[in-house]
Amino acid sequence: MVDIPGFKADVNEEVSTILASDFGISVTSTNYVPHSGDPAITFPNLDASSQGVKVIETTVLYVDMRRSTQLSLRHHPHTVAKLYSAFVRAMTRCSNVFNGEVRGIIGDRVMMLFDSADCYTNAADTAYLINSICKYVISKHFTHDEVSFGIGIDHGRMLATKTGIRRHGHEQQNYRSLVWLGRPANVASKLTDNANKPDESTDLVKLKVAYLSGLGSLRYEEEWPHIFAQKFTHNPARGLMIHSDPNFHSFTTFTVRSTTDTATPPILMSKRVYDGLKAARPLGLEIQNKWLDKVTRKIPDVPNEVYGGDVIFQAFNPL
């Protein structure tokens, strides 16, 4: 049986040690994406009251497979397992082409980071390559547009650290991954969530109202139901609802489609990434041809402008 009071006391002591003012955090700046075996990044050492972390100015890219839950329900487990394996392997290969580093795989989402040098152009080229692979290699194995992907990119300072406790034996590998903290990861994730989204539309009911207009002819006006209803008052004597316009004749209903949010391209990037890319490669085809454009759709928790496009490498274009 677990000694819950003792467990509580132990955890309280560990938390107090880490949060104490004399617990030191050694921060090392780097221009290269750290790996889990980096000796400068350590687990919290409660005996020495110290921990080592690294900070890098980097570009963060996320790629996400859409409708993975529906795919899991629709296909046999071995088919889904093969799809995930192919997806992760392909994304890792794409990352390596332009000096990216895969630093997170969570379900159907892969996170990549780039060394500080040329990170804007490397991240953008990786996004174009991923988009090309997803569209013309992976998707062709699934019919009816079952598989689609979203890509999000942001730039800024990221903190690499290790949390938890050191483990041994067969569980050791599970605790070796780095934990990445920073706003760019949050923004890139938000952009990924909103990339490659279709129009959001809804059908609304409107009225085509007919009014008498001299010589027995009718004129028609389109009205919203809630406005139309306000033009009626109850006549107790006649037990009827009376329209305020004596020329009211009749009405019919019809539906109109209203777009509440516009579609988004498969690649979304923050303004910081777009500006960095434009400064680093002003004569790039994506800049000169305006393949990346402002996105009108509002992205939650991304206050600044967002740019996006459906950019692919020419070698993948079936035309």
MOGI-V882941 format. One record per residue. PHI is phi in whole degrees, 0 to 359 (none if undefined). PSI is psi as a letter, one per 20 degrees, with the letter a starting at -180 (* if undefined). OMEGA is omega in whole degrees, 0 to 359 (* if undefined). Layout:
[[PHI | PSI | OMEGA] [PHI | PSI | OMEGA]]
This chain:
[[none | p | 181] [285 | p | 176] [277 | n | 185] [299 | g | 178] [301 | g | 178] [293 | h | 177] [299 | g | 179] [300 | g | 181] [295 | g | 180] [295 | g | 180] [295 | g | 179] [299 | h | 180] [293 | g | 180] [295 | g | 179] [298 | g | 180] [297 | h | 179] [296 | g | 182] [292 | h | 183] [273 | i | 181] [293 | q | 183] [294 | h | 182] [270 | j | 176] [278 | o | 188] [265 | p | 175] [248 | o | 179] [266 | o | 184] [257 | p | 178] [245 | p | 176] [275 | q | 181] [213 | q | 174] [254 | j | 183] [239 | q | 182] [295 | o | 181] [291 | q | 175] [240 | r | 187] [294 | h | 180] [269 | j | 181] [297 | p | 183] [292 | i | 180] [280 | i | 179] [251 | o | 187] [234 | r | 169] [288 | q | 174] [301 | p | 178] [259 | o | 185] [288 | h | 179] [288 | g | 181] [270 | i | 183] [51 | l | 182] [208 | r | 176] [203 | q | 178] [253 | p | 178] [226 | r | 177] [232 | q | 179] [236 | p | 179] [225 | p | 171] [273 | o | 192] [214 | r | 172] [253 | p | 184] [250 | p | 179] [235 | p | 173] [244 | q | 170] [230 | p | 188] [226 | p | 176] [272 | p | 182] [279 | q | 172] [55 | k | 182] [294 | h | 179] [295 | g | 179] [296 | h | 178] [297 | h | 181] [297 | h | 181] [281 | h | 188] [273 | h | 186] [248 | r | 176] [295 | q | 181] [306 | h | 182] [291 | h | 177] [292 | g | 180] [294 | g | 180] [298 | g | 179] [293 | h | 178] [298 | g | 180] [297 | g | 180] [297 | g | 179] [295 | g | 180] [298 | g | 182] [296 | g | 179] [297 | g | 180] [296 | g | 180] [293 | h | 177] [296 | g | 178] [297 | g | 178] [298 | g | 180] [300 | g | 183] [293 | h | 184] [298 | g | 183] [244 | l | 171] [61 | k | 174] [269 | r | 180] [231 | p | 175] [286 | p | 183] [232 | j | 176] [188 | p | 174] [229 | o | 181] [237 | o | 180] [62 | d | 182] [260 | k | 181] [235 | p | 181] [240 | p | 178] [251 | p | 178] [233 | q | 174] [232 | r | 185] [229 | q | 174] [305 | q | 186] [302 | g | 181] [294 | p | 177] [59 | k | 185] [292 | h | 180] [294 | g | 182] [290 | h | 179] [295 | g | 179] [293 | g | 180] [296 | g | 180] [297 | h | 177] [296 | g | 178] [298 | g | 179] [295 | h | 180] [292 | g | 178] [299 | g | 179] [300 | g | 180] [294 | g | 181] [296 | g | 181] [297 | g | 186] [283 | h | 189] [249 | i | 178] [241 | g | 184] [289 | g | 186] [295 | h | 184] [293 | i | 179] [274 | i | 179] [233 | p | 183] [273 | r | 174] [62 | k | 176] [54 | l | 182] [288 | h | 186] [246 | p | 173] [218 | r | 189] [220 | q | 176] [234 | q | 183] [232 | p | 178] [230 | q | 184] [223 | p | 172] [217 | r | 184] [225 | q | 176] [160 | a | 182] [274 | p | 178] [236 | p | 180] [256 | p | 177] [255 | p | 183] [215 | r | 173] [240 | p | 179] [233 | r | 179] [91 | b | 182] [227 | q | 178] [287 | p | 180] [241 | r | 181] [234 | r | 177] [77 | b | 187] [290 | i | 180] [269 | i | 187] [302 | g | 184] [299 | h | 182] [294 | i | 183] [254 | j | 185] [270 | i | 183] [293 | q | 177] [281 | q | 172] [255 | p | 183] [252 | p | 182] [236 | p | 177] [156 | q | 182] [299 | h | 181] [304 | h | 179] [294 | h | 179] [294 | g | 181] [292 | g | 179] [300 | h | 178] [295 | g | 178] [298 | g | 180] [296 | h | 178] [298 | g | 179] [302 | h | 186] [258 | i | 179] [281 | q | 176] [59 | l | 177] [263 | p | 177] [283 | r | 173] [304 | q | 172] [256 | o | 185] [231 | r | 176] [217 | q | 177] [270 | p | 181] [245 | q | 179] [270 | p | 173] [235 | r | 181] [244 | q | 170] [253 | o | 189] [260 | p | 180] [258 | p | 177] [234 | q | 175] [294 | p | 185] [221 | l | 175] [75 | q | 179] [54 | k | 176] [78 | j | 179] [280 | r | 182] [240 | q | 170] [246 | q | 186] [242 | q | 176] [227 | q | 175] [272 | p | 182] [223 | q | 174] [280 | q | 184] [305 | g | 184] [290 | h | 176] [285 | g | 180] [299 | g | 183] [296 | h | 182] [290 | i | 181] [273 | j | 180] [253 | q | 172] [231 | q | 182] [273 | p | 176] [257 | o | 184] [299 | h | 184] [296 | h | 182] [262 | i | 181] [66 | k | 184] [233 | q | 169] [267 | p | 186] [250 | p | 178] [285 | q | 182] [291 | h | 178] [260 | o | 182] [295 | i | 180] [272 | j | 179] [300 | p | 183] [243 | g | 184] [192 | r | 176] [208 | q | 172] [228 | r | 180] [252 | q | 173] [207 | r | 182] [246 | q | 175] [233 | q | 179] [266 | p | 180] [247 | p | 178] [271 | o | 180] [269 | h | 178] [213 | p | 182] [280 | q | 179] [294 | q | 179] [240 | q | 178] [284 | r | 183] [290 | i | 179] [246 | p | 174] [237 | p | 177] [221 | q | 179] [290 | r | 178] [300 | h | 179] [299 | g | 179] [290 | g | 180] [298 | g | 179] [297 | g | 178] [295 | g | 178] [294 | g | 181] [295 | h | 178] [290 | h | 182] [283 | h | 184] [219 | m | 185] [296 | h | 181] [262 | j | 178] [299 | q | 182] [300 | h | 181] [293 | h | 177] [278 | g | 183] [297 | h | 183] [268 | j | 179] [57 | l | 175] [287 | i | 174] [253 | p | 185] [224 | r | 178] [297 | q | 178] [258 | p | 184] [279 | h | 182] [294 | p | 179] [283 | p | 180] [258 | p | 181] [304 | p | 177] [65 | j | 172] [238 | n | 191] [288 | h | 185] [269 | a | 181] [297 | q | 177] [236 | p | 179] [243 | q | 181] [201 | r | 179] [188 | r | 178] [245 | m | 187] [269 | p | 177] [228 | r | 173] [282 | p | 185] [303 | h | 182] [296 | i | 180] [267 | i | 185] [291 | o | 182] [293 | i | 179] [279 | * | *]]
